[in-house]
Amino acid sequence: MVKKDIEPDDPMEMVGVELPGQTEEQLRDMVLCFTEEFVRNGWDENRILFVFRNPMYYGPYMAWKQKGTQYVRSAIHEAMRMWRPHHRPGKSPRGIS
């Protein structure tokens, strides 16, 4: 494998941006975006909550720390209603846990 130094204008360089002072609406949209992605991947409620409670996943964790479990659980249920309209909370789809 060829290794080379990263150039300052490299378009593939990973760049992170912090967005200070989110509004309640922006925070809710971010949480819903995370939960929709996980729900669409077939994850159940407990697995999604694990991600939000894990500091390794900074975005979801920050939202959980600010708003709490019930807030995140509400977003999970909303995402499940959108993407799994026939799913009942507490029951894992396709045996995924």
SEVEXMI-527841 format. One record per residue (C-alpha): x, y, z; residue in three letters. Coordinates in steps of 0.02 Angstrom, whole numbers, plus 32768, in hexadecimal, padded with zeros to 4 digits. Layout:
<sites>
XYZALA;...
</sites>
This chain:
<sites>
800080008000MET;804280AB7FD1VAL;8047812B805DLYS;805581E48042LYS;8045827D80AEASP;7F9A82CF80B7ILE;7F94836E8055GLU;7F41840880A4PRO;7EBD8412801AASP;7E9983568015ASP;7DDC83437FF6PRO;7DDC8298804DMET;7E1F82DB80F2GLU;7DA282C1817EMET;7D64836481C6VAL;7CF28376825DGLY;7C8B84108284VAL;7C3A843A832AGLU;7B9584968321LEU;7B8184F983C3PRO;7ADB852B840DGLY;7A5F84B883B7GLN;79A884E583C6THR;792D8467840CGLU;78EC8449835CGLU;799B84288317GLN;79C383B183A6LEU;792083538389ARG;7945834682CFASP;79F3830282F3MET;79B18280836FVAL;7929824C82F5LEU;79A8823E8268CYS;7A1481C982D2PHE;7980815F8309THR;793981538258GLU;79DF81128217GLU;79EA808D829FPHE;7933805A828CVAL;7949804981D0ARG;79DF7FD781F2ASN;796A7F648253GLY;79A87F8E8302TRP;79337F7B8396ASP;79127FFD841CGLU;79917FB98499ASN;7A1E7FB6841AARG;79F9806983E6ILE;79F480A3849BLEU;7A9D804F84B7PHE;7AE980BD842FVAL;7A9F815B847CPHE;7AE3812C8528ARG;7B91810284E6ASN;7C0E819484ECPRO;7C6A81498456MET;7BDA818A83EATYR;7BED82428414TYR;7B57828B83B7GLY;7AD4821283F9PRO;7B25821184A5TYR;7B2382CF84B1MET;7A6A82D28486ALA;7A45824B8508TRP;7AA782A8858ELYS;7A4783498569GLN;799883038556LYS;7993825885ACGLY;795481AA8587THR;789A81D58573GLN;78C3825884EETYR;792C81DC848BVAL;78AB815284A3ARG;782581C6845FSER;788E81E783C3ALA;78AB812C83ADILE;77F0810B83B4HIS;77D081978338GLU;7850814E82C0ALA;780380A182D4MET;775780E682ACARG;779D8133820DMET;780880A281D1TRP;77B2800B8220ARG;76FA80378226PRO;76C87F868257HIS;774B7F7482E0HIS;77167F6F8396ARG;77927FBA8415PRO;77E87F36847DGLY;77E47EB483F2LYS;78827EA1838ASER;78667E9282CDPRO;78AD7DFC8271ARG;78F87DBA8313GLY;797C7E45831BILE;79AF7E7783CASER;
</sites>
